[in-house]
Structure formats: C-alpha cells, structure tokens
Amino acid sequence: MTNLNTVVTWVDARERLPWSGAPVAAAITGRYPADRATESEADTALGEEFWLVRPMVFMTLHWSEDGAEHRDCFVDSDGVVRLAHGLASAETVTHWAELPTLPRGTTHLVLGKGVQSALQNAWDAPPLT
C-alpha cells in the first residue's frame, strides 16, 4: 500500500483566495434551521451554529442555474455558492486548503482515456515496508 498521508495547509479566506477552478477543501460556517420540535421559542429564530469542511471549487466568475452572477465564490457539487467570510452570505467560507493530488500522481483530476492507466498506476504501487 502506498503512503496516503498528506499535510494540509489551511489558508484564511479573508487573507487570500485560491486560483479560479481550484478544487479545495472549504471550512464553512453558518446556522442550520432550528428544529421546532426541540427548540424553545427564543432559540427557534437562531437555529444551531455549525462549522464543517466540504469539497468545493473556487471560481472568480460563476453563473448559477438561476442566472445570477457570482464573483470570487466557492461552489459545491450541488451548485450551492458560498462567499469568503465577512461577505454577505448566509453560509461563509472561513478557510480553504488545496486538495491533495491523486495517489501516485501530480494532478487533482484525470479525465477520459487517462483514468484507467492512472488508477492502475496507483494500485500497482509497491507496499510500504
């Protein structure tokens, strides 16, 4: 088995943004809607605060399905757009990190005919001793 350990360097999204098209791990903060069955009246308006990590792509220009234009935003696989912390958004990205490259590779993405050979190369890696 190959060594799949990697070092992650988190970047404060208020200080620097990734390059357009970069696949990133994004730390997101916001509030879940309150569960009316278990929350008191005072808590219902607030919901529960969260902070989590999601894979996303950073885009300097992105058009949503509804035709809205977004600049310098993080987009998840469901098309949800989030902005850097401090900007007007219900859920914001506080930090981001580059995703590691594919096992035994130097890229984050392989498409088409190259997939099978890249996958075989990763599986054929000699075991760690």
N, C-alpha and C positions, 0 to 999 in steps of 0.2 A: 504494500500500500504506500502511496506517496504521502509525504508530509503535507497536510492540507491546512496547517496553521498559517495565519497571516496577522499582520499588525494593522490595526485600524487607526487612522488619524482623523479625529473629528475637527471640523472647521466651524467656527461660529458664523452663522449665516448673516449676521449683522456686519461682519467684517469683510467677508469675501464670498463670492458665488462661484460655482463651477462653470466650465465651458458649456456652451449650448450643445445639447444632445448627450451630455454625460449621464451614464447610469450611476445613480448614487443611492446610498442608504440615507434616509432623511429622518431626523428626530422631529416629531410633530407634537405640538401641544394644543389643547383645546378643551371643550367640555362635551360630554355625552349628554343627550337629553335626559331629563330626570325621569325616573320610574315612578309614576304617580301612585302606584300601589304601595310603595315602601317609603316614599319621601314625604316629609311634612310640608305644609303649605309654604313655609319660609324657604325650604330647600328646593321646591319644585321649579322655581324660576332659574335656579343656578345650574342644576344638573351636577354630574360628577366630573371633576377635572381629570385629565389624562395627559400622559407623555409617553409616546411609543415610537418605534422605529419601523419604517416601511420602505420597500424598494420603490424608487421613483426615477424619473428622468427630468433633468433640468433643461428648460427651454428659454432662450432670450425672447422668442416670439412664439406664441401658441394660440391657435384658434379653437375654441370649444365647439362642441357639436351644436350649440345654440347660436353660434356665430360670433360670440363675444371674443374680443381680442385681449390677450393677457401678455404682459412683458415680465421678464425675469421671474419665472414661476417654476414650481416643481409640480409634475403631473404624475399621478399614479396610474396603475393598469386599468382602473375603472374610469379614467378620464377626469378624476377629481383634481382641481387646481388648487394649490396652496402657495402662499407667498412667504417671503422671509419674515421672521419675527419682527414685530414693530410696524408692519404694514397692515392695511385694512383687510383682514381676513378672519373668519371665524376660527379656523384652524391654521396655525402658522408653523413654519419650519424653523426650529431653533438652531440646529446643527446639521451638517451633512458630512458624509465620508465617501470617498471613491470606493466602488465595489471592487473586490479582488478580481484578478484575471481568472479565466477558466483554468482548471487543473492542467499543469504542464504546458501552459500556453502563455502568450504575451498579450492576448486580447480579451475583451469582455464579451465578445459576440462572434459567432461563426454562423454563416447562413449558407443554405443550399448544399452544393456538392462537397464542400469542405467539412461539413458536420461529421460525417462518418469517420473520416481519417483523423480528425481532431479527437473525437471520442475514443477511437481505438488507441491512439497515442496515449491518452490519459489512462486507459485501462491497462495498457501494457507496461506501465511504469514499474520498475523493479521495487520490491518491498524494502522498507526501511530496516536497517539492521542495528 
